[in-house]
Amino acid sequence: MHQLGNMAYVTGDLEEARRFYQESLKIDEELGDKQGTAITLAQSSLLEKKAGNLDKAREQIEQAQKIFSELDIPQTVQTPIYYERLEKKGR
C-alpha cells in the first residue's frame, strides 16, 4: 500500500496517495510494524505539505521521528531531511 501511495504521489494524485498511505498505516498498526508506520508517516508528511496542510505535515513528521528514535534505527537520521523538505517553499 505504501508503494502504491508513492506511485500516486509522484503522478500527482494526492487523494489517491493519501488513501493508500492511510491503508498502509492501518496495516502497519495491525501488524505492529512500527518502522513501517514511521516510514509511511514521514512520506505522508510530504504529501500533506504539498497539499498545503502544514500543521498535519509537521504532526506526522514529529510522530515518525518519535517512533524512529524509540526504535533506534538508521532512519532517525533521515527525519531532518523531511523537516527540511517541509520548510522549503514551492513543491
N, C-alpha and C positions, 0 to 999 in steps of 0.2 A: 504494500500500500504506500509505503514511504517513497519508493522509487516511482510509482505512478504519479504521486504528488509532485515529485521533482520534474517529471516529464510535462505535466500540466503547467507547472510554474514557468518553466523555460519557454513554453509555447504561448504564454500569456493568459492562460485560462485560470485566473486566480480562484474563482469559485470552485472549480473542479479540483484544483490543487488543495484548497482548504478542506474540501470534503475528504479527499484521500488522506491528508495529514491527520484529520480528526479520527478517521477509521484506523489509521496506523497507531495513533496514541491509545485508542481503545484496546487494540490487540496487544500492544506492548504492556499496558497496565494489567490486562487479564493474565498475561504470561509472566508478569513480574519482571519484565525486561527493562530495567532502569536505564541502561545505557541507550537502548533503542528509544526510550521515551525522551531522554535528554537530546539525542541527535535530532529527533523529529521536532521537538520544541525549538531547537536552535534554527532549523531550517524554516519552520513555520513563522518564526520571528521576522525573517527576511520577507516573507510573503506579506505579513501584516504591515511591515514598514512600507513596502511597495504599494499596498492598498491605502496607505495614509493613516493606519491605526497605530500610531507611535506608542501610546500607552500600553496597548496589548502586546506590541512587539517587545518593549522593554520588560514587561512582566514575564513573557515567555523566555527570553534570554536569561533573565535572572533565575528562573526555575531550572533551566538547563544547567547553568553554572553551578547551582547548589547541588544538583544531582552529580555532575561531573566531579565536583570537589569531594562529595561523600564517597564516591567510588574510587577516588584517587587514580584516575586513568588519564592517559595522554590527551584526550580530547579537552581536558581542562585548559590546556594552553591555547586551544583554538577559540574559546569563547570570546576573548578580547577582539578577535577578528570580526566576529558577529557584531559586537558592540560598535566597532569602527564602521562597519557597513551601515548600521542603524543610524549613525550620526551623519553619514555622508548625504549630501543633498542630491536630488536628481532621481535616479533609479528608484 
